[in-house]
Amino acid sequence: MLQQTFKIVDEDGFHAGPINELVYVANKYLDCALFAVHQERRVTLHSILGVLSLNLNVNDELTITAEGNQELAAMSALEEVINRTKIGRIIQS
């Protein structure tokens, strides 16, 4: 299992555009268990409504976990979305 923690840096918080991209990428890795965790609440990254329900704001922390055959590729792709959209930055591996 891989885990990566990010700090939300976008002043608008974790909004629909980046969330849509994250879910789109996550759905390329259906053989992996991909989860987003915030304040003990865990949702699947395969569901846009689940991720939106985390209601993340600037300075909140988001932990992404990946487990499965393609976990390394999935985590790398998800990190790329977060970096490219400038929604967050890595704070812990």
N, C-alpha and C positions, 0 to 999 in steps of 0.2 A: 504494500500500500504506500502511495505517495501522498504527501501533504504539503501545502504551501499556504502561507498566510499573507494577506495583502491589506494595506491601509487604503481606504477610499480617499482619494485626493481631489476629486471633481467637486466643485462647489455645489453642483446640482444633485450630488449624491449618486447613487447607482440607479440610473434611469433607463427607460425602455430601450433606447438605441443599443447601448452596450450589452444589456441583458439579452436582447434578441440575438445579437451576434454570438454571445456565449452559449446560449441554448442551441443555436444552429450548429455550432462547432461540436458541442457535447453530443448532439444527435448523430454525428458521424462516427461516434464511438459507443454504439449501443451494447457492445460486449463488455463494457467497463461500467462499474458502479461509480458514478460521479456525483459528488454531493457538495453543497455549499452550506457552511455552518456559520451562524452568527448568534452570539449570546445563547448558546446551548440549543438553539433551534436549527434543525438540520432538514434541508430540502434537496430533492434531486435536481441536478442541473439539466435534466432532460425535460423539465417543465417550466415554461416561462411564467406561469402564474405562481408556481412555488417560489421561484427566485424573486419575483416582484414582491411577494408577501414578506420577504425579509426586511423590506423598507429601510435599506441602508442609506445612511447620510454621510457627509464629509467627516472624516476622522474615525469612522467606524472600522472595525476589523472584520474581514471576511476570510474564512479558511476554506480552501478547496481540497477535497480528498479524491483520489482516484485509485481504483483497485480493479485489476483485470489484466487480460492478455496484452492490451495496448495502453496500459496506464501511463507509460513514459511519453508516448506520442500524444496521448490525450492531454496530459498535464502541460506539455510543451505548447500545444495548440491553444489551450485555454489561457496560459500565461501570455502568449503572443497577442491574443485579443485584448486582454487587460492593458498590456503595454501600448499597443497601437491606438486604442481608444483613449488612452491617458486617464482612465477612470480610477486607477489605483497603482500602487507600487508595492513591490515585495518587501516585507519586513521580517520574514522568518521562513526558513526552508524546513 
